[in-house]
């Protein structure tokens, strides 16, 4: 049985797992984020499981966190995405290759050229994750004394998108004749000079590379602020998001797709893929035990700092091995965030230590259970329009990835929720997205 709506699955690799204890888990590869042989094997396993895309996030500075936490985290450094994905393009055939590139600290011509090149090298598998860069320390690496204001970053990002996509349309699809007999390589009448002059950017063009295989690489966007949601509605084809539960996912889904309809965009031309941390066991109890064992590898000093931030109150004086106190004083911190911490502690009967290690490791949306119970949850998200699929965050590698590809994916396939074979060769075909028309040559 194949359903009309199927899940889209990406693999969120930053650099391999977001959980700060992942590199310490028994059997995991401590050096995975800088070991190309390991990363190549991950990409090939994901492709064998028919994943839509390998999603390589990026950051332009060592993450701004306390030194005690910084020295214990494998997530602070990683390969430069284009270098890595270009290498992976040569050892894979179908899986999409998505990379982050900043609109704040890069230039449109560079971004357009790199992604067009990756799309040609991979035969149509590239995707650009548009980010405005939230880490203020990144500004210090690009000649600035302080970070660019939030609204200004999004204003530049919107114009940046117009320029990059305009550069991708520099040549008609049939501009390159390459006629040996006549000696004509390309038709100048099918080349467009952009001559963009806007409030933020000035770019002449044309791009010095043929139009990408997909017309444009797939556009991914990750912002969830109001400007971020509007940018997604206007430009994105995939939204990488982080709702904490199904109700939050449904609200975000309805908001962004509603904004699309308001500007006459087809809502099916955008896929919402929340990050989902997946831990699989033979029973729900075993999966939860794996999660607790992983969380226990987060050092308490850095974990309690994360819990204090989440509570808006210094938790360092709490008894680590007792339940969370019921009389925590009110603060000006987010009441919603604080309520979520308390709810989690009560639902899972966590001690302060376990709760702190959860927040110090990975505290986002998680599916922890058997292949069957996780498939149930994913099916509900799809049916109730909480998402169009998920960007899977692996708890540790290679075991966590193997659990997903060899246990969860077959269960999803058995239910008709996920493909057994790729439908095409490009990432757009995997995701069911149309190929954009060239705005200058129709």
C-alpha positions as CSV (number, residue, x, y, z in Angstrom):
1,X,0.0,0.0,0.0
2,X,1.2,3.5,-0.9
3,X,-0.5,6.6,0.5
4,X,-1.1,9.7,-1.4
5,X,0.9,11.7,1.2
6,X,4.2,10.3,2.2
7,X,6.8,11.4,4.7
8,X,9.9,13.3,3.6
9,X,13.0,12.4,5.5
10,X,16.2,14.4,5.8
11,X,19.2,13.7,7.9
12,X,20.3,16.6,10.0
13,X,24.1,16.4,10.3
14,X,25.7,19.2,12.5
15,X,28.3,17.9,12.2
16,X,27.0,14.4,12.8
17,X,24.8,14.6,16.0
18,X,23.5,17.6,17.9
19,X,23.6,15.8,21.2
20,X,26.7,16.9,23.1
21,X,27.2,13.5,24.6
22,X,27.0,11.6,21.3
23,X,30.8,11.3,20.8
24,X,31.1,9.6,24.2
25,X,28.4,6.9,23.7
26,X,29.8,3.3,23.7
27,X,30.5,2.2,20.2
28,X,30.2,5.6,18.6
29,X,32.9,7.3,16.5
30,X,34.4,10.2,18.6
31,X,36.1,11.7,15.6
32,X,33.1,11.3,13.2
33,X,32.7,15.0,12.4
34,X,36.3,15.2,11.0
35,X,36.6,11.7,9.5
36,X,35.5,11.6,5.9
37,X,35.4,7.8,5.7
38,X,32.8,7.8,8.5
39,X,30.8,10.6,6.9
40,X,30.9,8.9,3.5
41,X,29.5,5.7,5.1
42,X,26.7,7.6,6.8
43,X,25.7,9.3,3.5
44,X,25.7,6.0,1.6
45,X,23.6,4.2,4.3
46,X,21.1,7.1,4.2
47,X,21.0,6.9,0.4
48,X,20.4,3.1,0.6
49,X,17.5,3.9,2.9
50,X,16.1,6.3,0.3
51,X,16.4,9.5,2.5
52,X,15.6,12.7,0.7
53,X,18.6,14.7,1.8
54,X,21.8,14.9,3.8
55,X,21.5,18.3,5.5
56,X,24.8,19.9,6.5
57,X,24.3,22.8,8.9
58,X,27.1,25.3,9.5
59,X,28.2,28.0,11.9
60,X,30.8,30.7,11.2
61,X,32.3,30.9,14.7
62,X,33.1,28.6,17.6
63,X,29.8,28.5,19.4
64,X,29.3,31.1,22.1
65,X,28.9,28.9,25.2
66,X,30.7,28.8,28.5
67,X,34.2,27.3,28.4
68,X,33.2,24.4,30.7
69,X,30.5,23.4,28.1
70,X,32.6,24.3,25.1
71,X,35.5,22.0,26.0
72,X,33.2,19.0,26.2
73,X,31.1,19.5,23.0
74,X,31.9,18.0,19.6
75,X,29.4,20.3,18.0
76,X,31.5,23.4,18.0
77,X,33.6,22.5,14.9
78,X,32.9,20.8,11.6
79,X,34.0,20.7,7.9
80,X,33.2,23.6,5.6
81,X,29.9,22.4,4.0
82,X,30.6,22.9,0.3
83,X,33.9,21.1,0.5
84,X,32.3,18.2,2.2
85,X,29.2,18.0,0.1
86,X,31.2,18.2,-3.2
87,X,33.2,15.2,-2.0
88,X,30.0,13.3,-1.0
89,X,28.5,14.1,-4.4
90,X,31.2,11.9,-6.0
91,X,30.4,8.9,-3.8
92,X,26.6,9.1,-3.9
93,X,24.1,9.1,-6.7
94,X,20.6,10.1,-5.5
95,X,20.5,11.6,-2.0
96,X,20.0,15.4,-1.9
97,X,22.9,17.5,-0.6
98,X,21.8,20.5,1.5
99,X,24.2,23.2,2.8
100,X,23.8,26.3,4.9
101,X,25.1,29.6,3.6
102,X,24.7,32.9,5.4
103,X,23.1,35.9,3.7
104,X,24.7,38.2,6.3
105,X,28.4,37.3,6.0
106,X,28.6,36.2,2.3
107,X,28.0,37.7,-1.1
108,X,25.2,36.7,-3.5
109,X,27.6,36.0,-6.4
110,X,29.7,33.6,-4.2
111,X,26.6,31.7,-3.0
112,X,25.0,31.5,-6.4
113,X,28.1,30.2,-8.0
114,X,28.9,27.6,-5.3
115,X,25.3,26.2,-5.3
116,X,25.1,26.1,-9.1
117,X,28.4,24.3,-9.2
118,X,27.2,21.7,-6.5
119,X,24.0,21.2,-8.4
120,X,25.9,20.4,-11.6
121,X,28.5,18.2,-9.9
122,X,25.7,16.2,-8.2
123,X,23.4,16.1,-11.2
124,X,20.7,18.1,-9.6
125,X,20.8,17.3,-5.9
126,X,21.8,20.6,-4.3
127,X,19.8,22.7,-1.7
128,X,20.6,26.0,-0.2
129,X,19.6,26.6,3.5
130,X,19.2,30.4,3.8
131,X,20.3,31.6,7.2
132,X,20.9,35.1,8.5
133,X,23.3,33.8,11.2
134,X,22.2,34.1,14.8
135,X,25.5,33.7,16.6
136,X,26.8,37.2,17.5
137,X,30.4,35.9,17.7
138,X,30.3,35.3,13.9
139,X,30.3,39.1,13.3
140,X,33.7,39.4,15.0
141,X,35.1,37.1,12.3
142,X,33.9,39.4,9.5
143,X,35.3,42.8,10.5
144,X,32.3,43.9,12.7
145,X,32.3,44.9,16.3
146,X,28.7,43.8,16.9
147,X,26.1,41.6,15.2
148,X,23.8,43.1,12.5
149,X,20.4,43.9,13.9
150,X,17.7,41.2,13.4
151,X,15.4,43.1,11.2
152,X,18.2,44.4,9.0
153,X,19.5,40.8,8.6
154,X,16.1,39.7,7.3
155,X,15.8,42.7,5.0
156,X,19.1,41.8,3.4
157,X,18.2,38.1,3.2
158,X,15.1,38.9,1.2
159,X,17.0,40.9,-1.4
160,X,19.8,38.4,-1.3
161,X,17.4,35.6,-2.3
162,X,16.2,37.7,-5.3
163,X,19.8,38.3,-6.4
164,X,20.9,34.7,-6.1
165,X,17.9,33.3,-8.0
166,X,18.3,36.0,-10.6
167,X,21.9,35.0,-11.1
168,X,20.9,31.3,-11.5
169,X,18.6,32.5,-14.3
170,X,21.5,34.2,-16.1
171,X,21.4,31.7,-19.0
172,X,18.5,30.0,-20.8
173,X,18.5,26.2,-20.4
174,X,19.4,25.9,-24.1
175,X,21.9,28.7,-24.2
176,X,25.0,26.5,-24.6
177,X,24.9,25.2,-28.2
178,X,28.5,23.9,-28.3
179,X,28.3,23.5,-32.1
180,X,31.7,22.3,-33.3
181,X,30.9,22.9,-37.0
182,X,29.9,26.5,-36.7
183,X,32.3,27.2,-33.8
184,X,29.5,28.8,-31.7
185,X,29.7,27.7,-28.0
186,X,26.7,29.7,-26.7
187,X,24.0,32.0,-27.9
188,X,24.6,35.5,-26.5
189,X,20.9,36.3,-27.0
190,X,20.2,33.7,-24.3
191,X,22.3,35.4,-21.6
192,X,20.8,37.9,-19.2
193,X,22.8,40.6,-17.4
194,X,21.1,41.1,-14.0
195,X,22.2,44.6,-13.3
196,X,20.7,44.5,-9.8
197,X,20.8,47.7,-7.7
198,X,18.9,47.6,-4.5
199,X,18.9,49.0,-1.0
200,X,21.3,46.4,0.3
201,X,23.1,44.9,-2.7
202,X,24.6,45.9,-6.1
203,X,25.3,43.0,-8.4
204,X,25.8,43.2,-12.2
205,X,26.0,39.5,-13.3
206,X,25.7,37.4,-15.3
207,X,26.7,34.3,-13.3
208,X,29.6,32.6,-15.1
209,X,28.1,29.1,-15.0
210,X,25.2,27.4,-16.9
211,X,21.8,27.4,-15.3
212,X,21.6,24.7,-12.5
213,X,20.3,21.3,-13.4
214,X,17.2,21.8,-11.2
215,X,16.7,25.4,-12.5
216,X,17.4,26.5,-9.0
217,X,18.8,24.4,-6.1
218,X,16.0,23.7,-3.6
219,X,15.5,26.6,-1.2
220,X,15.5,25.8,2.5
221,X,14.8,28.2,5.3
222,X,15.0,27.8,9.1
223,X,13.8,31.0,10.7
224,X,10.7,30.8,13.0
225,X,10.4,34.5,14.0
226,X,7.7,36.5,12.3
227,X,10.1,37.8,9.7
228,X,11.5,34.3,9.3
229,X,8.0,32.8,8.7
230,X,7.2,35.5,6.1
231,X,10.5,34.9,4.4
232,X,9.7,31.2,4.3
233,X,6.2,31.8,2.9
234,X,7.6,33.9,0.1
235,X,10.8,32.0,-0.8
236,X,11.2,28.6,0.8
237,X,10.5,25.1,-0.5
238,X,11.6,23.3,2.6
239,X,11.3,24.7,6.2
240,X,13.6,23.3,8.8
241,X,11.9,24.0,12.1
242,X,11.8,23.0,15.7
243,X,8.3,22.8,17.3
244,X,8.4,21.0,20.6
245,X,5.2,19.0,20.2
246,X,2.4,18.2,17.7
247,X,0.3,21.2,18.7
248,X,3.2,23.5,18.1
249,X,3.9,21.8,14.8
250,X,0.2,22.2,13.7
251,X,0.2,25.9,14.6
252,X,3.4,26.6,12.6
253,X,2.2,24.5,9.7
254,X,-1.1,26.4,9.5
255,X,0.6,29.8,9.8
256,X,3.3,29.3,7.1
257,X,1.0,27.6,4.7
258,X,-1.6,30.2,5.3
259,X,0.9,32.9,4.5
260,X,1.7,31.1,1.3
261,X,-2.0,31.0,0.2
262,X,-2.3,34.7,1.0
263,X,0.3,35.5,-1.7
264,X,-1.0,32.8,-4.1
265,X,1.7,30.3,-3.6
266,X,0.7,26.6,-3.8
267,X,1.0,25.2,-0.3
268,X,2.2,21.9,-1.6
269,X,5.3,23.6,-3.0
270,X,6.7,23.9,0.6
271,X,7.6,21.0,2.9
272,X,7.8,21.6,6.7
273,X,10.4,19.2,8.2
274,X,10.8,19.6,12.0
275,X,14.0,18.3,13.6
276,X,13.2,15.0,15.4
277,X,15.6,13.3,17.7
278,X,15.0,9.5,17.3
279,X,16.1,6.8,19.8
280,X,15.0,3.2,19.1
281,X,14.8,0.2,21.3
282,X,13.2,-3.2,21.4
283,X,10.7,-1.7,23.9
284,X,9.8,1.8,24.9
285,X,11.4,1.2,28.2
286,X,14.7,0.1,26.6
287,X,14.6,3.2,24.3
288,X,14.1,5.5,27.3
289,X,17.0,3.7,29.1
290,X,19.2,4.4,26.1
291,X,18.2,8.1,26.2
292,X,19.0,8.3,29.9
293,X,22.3,6.6,29.3
294,X,23.2,9.1,26.6
295,X,22.1,12.1,28.6
296,X,24.2,10.9,31.5
297,X,27.3,11.5,29.4
298,X,26.7,15.2,29.5
299,X,28.9,16.7,32.2
300,X,26.8,18.1,35.1
301,X,28.6,21.4,35.3
302,X,27.5,22.3,31.7
303,X,24.2,20.6,32.1
304,X,23.1,22.5,35.1
305,X,24.0,25.8,33.4
306,X,21.6,24.8,30.5
307,X,18.8,24.0,33.0
308,X,19.3,27.3,34.7
309,X,18.8,29.1,31.4
310,X,15.7,27.1,30.7
311,X,14.2,27.8,34.1
312,X,15.3,31.4,34.3
313,X,16.6,30.6,37.7
314,X,20.0,29.4,39.1
315,X,19.5,25.7,39.6
316,X,23.1,25.0,40.8
317,X,21.9,24.8,44.5
318,X,19.2,22.1,43.8
319,X,19.8,18.6,45.0
320,X,21.0,16.8,41.9
321,X,19.4,13.5,42.8
322,X,16.1,14.8,44.0
323,X,13.0,15.8,42.0
324,X,12.8,19.4,40.7
325,X,11.7,21.7,43.6
326,X,8.0,22.8,43.5
327,X,8.7,26.3,44.9
328,X,11.0,27.8,42.3
329,X,10.7,31.6,42.4
330,X,9.0,33.4,39.5
331,X,11.3,35.4,37.2
332,X,11.0,37.4,34.0
333,X,12.1,34.4,31.9
334,X,9.8,32.8,29.4
335,X,6.8,31.3,31.3
336,X,6.1,28.9,28.4
337,X,9.7,27.6,28.4
338,X,9.7,27.2,32.2
339,X,6.4,25.4,32.1
340,X,7.8,22.9,29.5
341,X,10.7,22.2,31.8
342,X,8.4,21.4,34.7
343,X,6.1,19.3,32.6
344,X,8.9,17.2,31.2
345,X,10.3,16.6,34.7
346,X,6.9,15.5,35.9
347,X,6.0,13.3,32.9
348,X,9.2,11.4,32.9
349,X,9.8,11.5,36.7
350,X,13.3,12.9,36.2
351,X,15.7,14.0,38.9
352,X,17.4,17.4,38.7
353,X,20.5,15.7,37.3
354,X,18.6,13.9,34.6
355,X,16.6,17.0,33.7
356,X,19.8,19.1,33.5
357,X,21.5,16.5,31.3
358,X,18.5,16.4,29.0
359,X,18.7,20.2,28.5
360,X,22.5,20.0,28.2
361,X,22.3,17.3,25.6
362,X,19.3,17.8,23.3
363,X,16.0,19.1,24.5
364,X,14.0,19.4,21.3
365,X,11.3,17.2,19.8
366,X,12.1,13.6,20.4
367,X,10.6,10.2,19.4
368,X,11.8,7.6,21.8
369,X,10.4,4.1,21.5
370,X,10.1,1.1,19.2
371,X,10.0,1.3,15.4
372,X,6.2,0.7,15.6
373,X,5.5,3.4,18.3
374,X,7.7,6.0,16.5
375,X,6.0,5.2,13.1
376,X,2.7,5.8,14.9
377,X,3.8,9.2,16.1
378,X,5.2,10.2,12.7
379,X,2.0,9.1,10.9
380,X,-0.1,11.2,13.3
381,X,2.1,14.3,12.6
382,X,1.6,13.7,8.8
383,X,-2.2,13.0,9.1
384,X,-2.9,16.0,11.4
385,X,-0.7,18.4,9.3
386,X,1.9,19.0,11.9
387,X,4.6,18.4,9.3
388,X,5.4,16.9,5.9
389,X,8.1,14.8,7.3
390,X,11.2,15.2,9.6
391,X,14.8,16.1,9.6
392,X,16.2,13.2,11.7
393,X,18.7,14.0,14.5
394,X,20.7,10.9,15.4
395,X,21.5,10.3,19.0
396,X,24.9,8.7,18.3
397,X,26.6,7.3,15.2
398,X,26.8,4.8,13.7
399,X,24.4,2.9,15.9
400,X,21.6,5.5,16.0
401,X,21.7,6.0,12.3
402,X,21.7,2.2,11.7
403,X,18.6,1.9,13.9
404,X,16.7,4.4,11.8
405,X,17.7,3.1,8.4
406,X,17.4,-0.7,9.2
407,X,14.5,-0.7,11.7
408,X,12.4,2.5,11.4
409,X,12.5,3.0,7.7
410,X,11.3,-0.5,6.8
411,X,8.3,0.0,9.2
412,X,7.4,3.3,7.5
413,X,7.7,1.5,4.1
414,X,5.5,-1.3,5.3
415,X,2.8,1.2,6.1
416,X,3.1,3.0,2.8
417,X,4.4,6.1,4.5
418,X,7.8,6.2,2.8
419,X,9.2,5.3,-0.5
420,X,10.9,2.1,-1.4
421,X,12.7,3.6,-4.4
422,X,13.6,7.1,-5.5
423,X,11.0,8.5,-7.9
424,X,13.6,10.5,-9.9
425,X,17.2,11.6,-9.9
426,X,17.0,15.2,-8.6
427,X,16.2,16.5,-5.1
428,X,13.2,18.4,-6.5
429,X,11.8,15.1,-7.8
430,X,12.3,13.4,-4.4
431,X,10.4,16.2,-2.7
432,X,7.7,16.6,-5.3
433,X,8.7,20.2,-6.1
434,X,8.3,21.9,-9.5
435,X,11.3,23.1,-11.5
436,X,11.3,26.9,-11.5
437,X,10.8,28.6,-14.8
438,X,13.6,31.0,-15.9
439,X,12.1,34.4,-15.2
440,X,14.1,36.0,-18.1
441,X,13.7,33.3,-20.8
442,X,10.2,31.7,-21.1
